[in-house]
Every structure is written in structure tokens, then in C-alpha cells.
Amino acid sequence: MLKTHVLFFALILLLLGLGCTNINRSPVEEGKLENEIYSSNYFKLSMNVPESWTVDTLGKIEKKATAAEADKKDTVLVANLLTIYQEIEKEEFKPNLSMIAERSTLYPELKNENEYLVHVKKQYANLNPITSEIEKTFLKNNIECFTFDLTMTIQQMTMNQTHFALKRNDFYIDITITYQTEKQKQELEAIVNSLKLN
């Protein structure tokens, strides 16, 4: 059960082209979880985290500019801001949410969040997922974002995802929810819809 959970998160990071490095903390990754609310001063956002959910990752730099780029060596390129999952007794699959920030300079050819999600969809192409069209939508707090759904099978386990993309501080923020049932989707969407931008 844990093996499948770890494999899934490793796959998500691999699909996004991330390479973990052991480096010092940066303002980009700073975030805190207090009173069931995740918040980031850098991105000026907050989101509810249900008490019963497990925090897998809280503020972790996944990629930064290489040492060869001396003037940019401390520039964070990708950060895993938050990953949470719901432990379901006797179930191998764990519904989960991840929020990843990717600096827009990584993709100079992309003009907006819609094009960013086109890029994200391409990262899943080798898994032959069934994907929906990218649509513009508004979350409950009148936050504009772009979204798409996909269905894929990994190790004979079928799962669904919904990606939400918005832009903050020259970063694309990709909030991804992964679920198997409509009830799980609704619970995850409620967390996404608690997002607030300060």
C-alpha cells in the first residue's frame, strides 16, 4: 500500500521533470500549516487542509538554477509547496492534492496558464491518458484559473486527476487533485475552492 503511494508521488514529480536537490530553504518554498490552514507569504495564498489528512510535503525546492549560471545560482525554478493525502482504511489508493510552483522562465515560449496546461498535458502523453479540453473557470473565491481532467491507469490502478493552473509572482501554480470516486473528487474540490489570494 505504501509502495503504491510512494510510487505515485515519485511519478508525478518525474512527469514534471523535477530533480530533488538538498539545498537551503528559500523564500519561494516557505509556507506554514497552522490551524488547518496552509499559507505562503511569498505567493500570498492560503488553503484549508482538513485535520484528518496527512501532509506528505510542505515546502520543498525540487529544482534551482545550475551552478554554471552564477548570477542565478540561488534562483528557485520549481518548488513543491504542498502535498496532502487522505488515508482510507483498507484502501490502497489515497486521494491526494499537490500544489507545485514552476517559474515561468522555464517555459519562455508559454504565454499564459492555458498554454502552461497544454505543456502539462504533454508530460502525460506516454501514459496514454484520456484528457478533457482545457477550460477557463473560477473558483469559489472568484479566483480565475484554467483546468483540465485526465484519467490514467498505473500498475492496473485507474485514477482521475484534475489540474488547476494560475499564475503568481512569475510562477505557474499547478494544483492537482487525484481521486477515484465522485465523493473523493468533491472533497478535494472543496479544498481547492478554499484557496484565497491575499
N, C-alpha and C positions, 0 to 999 in steps of 0.2 A: 504494500500500500504506500509506504513512504517512498519506495523506489520510483513508483509511477509519478508521485507528486514532485520529487526532485527532478526527474527526467523532464517533466512538463516545463518547469521553470527554466531549466537549462536550455530546452529547445526554444523557448520564447526569446531568451537572451541571444542565442545563436542566430535565430532568424533576423533579429535586429542588428546583427553584425557587431555585437558588443564583445569587448575583451576585458575581463576583470583585471584590475591592477591594484596593488596595495600602496596607496598613496595617502597623503594627509587630507584631512577634511577641508572642504571649500565652502564658501557661502552658497554656492549653487545647490549643494546637496543638503544643506541644513534644513531640518524640519523637526517638528516635535509632535508627540502624541500625548495629549492631556485631556482628561475628562471625556474620553471617547471622541476626540476631535483631532484630526491630523491637520497641521498648519505649516506653511512655509513662508517665512518673511521675505525670502528672496523673490519668490514667484507671487507673493501676496495672494495666496489662496488658502482655502480650508475645506475640509470634507469630513463628514461623520464616519466613524469607524465603530461598528457595533461591538459592544463589550465581549460578546461570545466569540468573535472572530479572532483568529491568530495572526499576528504580524510576522511576516516572513522576512521582509526587508524594509528598513526605514533609513532613507538617505544613504545611498552608496554610489560613488563615482564608478562608472563602468569603463569610461574611455576619456582620455585627455590628449591634448596635442603632444606630438612626439618631442623628445629632447632635441632633435635636429632643428626644430623650429624654436630657437632660443627665445625669440620675442613672444612666443605664445605657449611656452612650456607649462604654464600654470592654467592654461585655458581649458576648462571642462567642456567636453564635447557631448558626453552622454551621462546621464545620472538616473538611477533607479530610485525615484522619490519614495515610492510606497508599493509594497506588495502584501496583500492580506488574503487569507482564505478561511473558509468555513469548514470546520471539522465535523463530518457527519458520521455518526457511529455506524459501523459495519458496512460503510461505503468506501470503495477505493477512490472514487473521484471526489475532488474537493472544489466546490465553486470558488472562484477567486477573482480578484481585481488587482491590476498592476497599473501604476502611473509612472511613465518614463518620459524624461525630457531629453530632446535631441537638439543641439544647437543648429540653427538654420544654415550656418555657414558650411555645414557638412554637405548640404544639398543646394549649392548656389543656383542650380537650374530650376528649382521649385519656387513658384511664386506665392503660394498660399497653402492653407490647410487642406484644401481639396486635393491639390497636386501631391501634397505630402502623403495623404492616404492612398493615392494611386501608387506611390512608391511602396508603401507598407504592404499593399495587396500583392505586389510583385514578389515580395520576400517569401510569400507563402506558396508561390506558383508550383514549386516542386512537390508539394503535398496534395496537389490537385483538389483544392477545396472548392466548395460551392459558395460563391460570393454574391452579395447583393450589390446594387448600384450605390454609389456614394451620394449621400443626400445632406443638404444643409438642414439643421434643426436647432431648436432652442431648448435648453434645459430649464428646469423649473424656476431658477433664479434669473431668468432672461439672459442666460449665457449662450451666445451663438457658437456653434461648433459644427463640424462635419462628421458624419458617421457612416459605417457600413457593417454588415453582418457577414459571417462566414461559418461554414460547417466543415469539419475535417475529422479524419479518423487517424489516430495514432495508436499503434500497438493494439489494434482491434477495439479501441475505445473511441466512440464518436462523441464529439463535443462541439459546442457552438461558441462563437465569440461575437462580441460587438465592440468595435473600436470607435472612440470619440476623440477627435483632434481639435485642439485650439492652440493659439499662439500667445506666449507670454515671455517678455524680456528677451527677445531674439531666440527663443526656443520653441520648438514644436512640442506640445504636451500630448502624448498618446495615452489615453485611459482605456484599458482593455478589460472587459469582463468576460469570463469564461464559465459556461454553465451547460447543463444537460436538460433541465426541465424548465417549464414556463415559470414555475414558482421561484426557482433559483434566479432566473432572469429578472423577475420583478424585484426580488430582494436586492440584487446587485444594481439594478437601475435606480432604486431608491437611494442607494449610497451615492451613485454618480449625480443624481439630482439634488443631493445635499451640497454639492460644490458651490462655494462662494468665492468671488473675486473681490479683493479689498482695494 
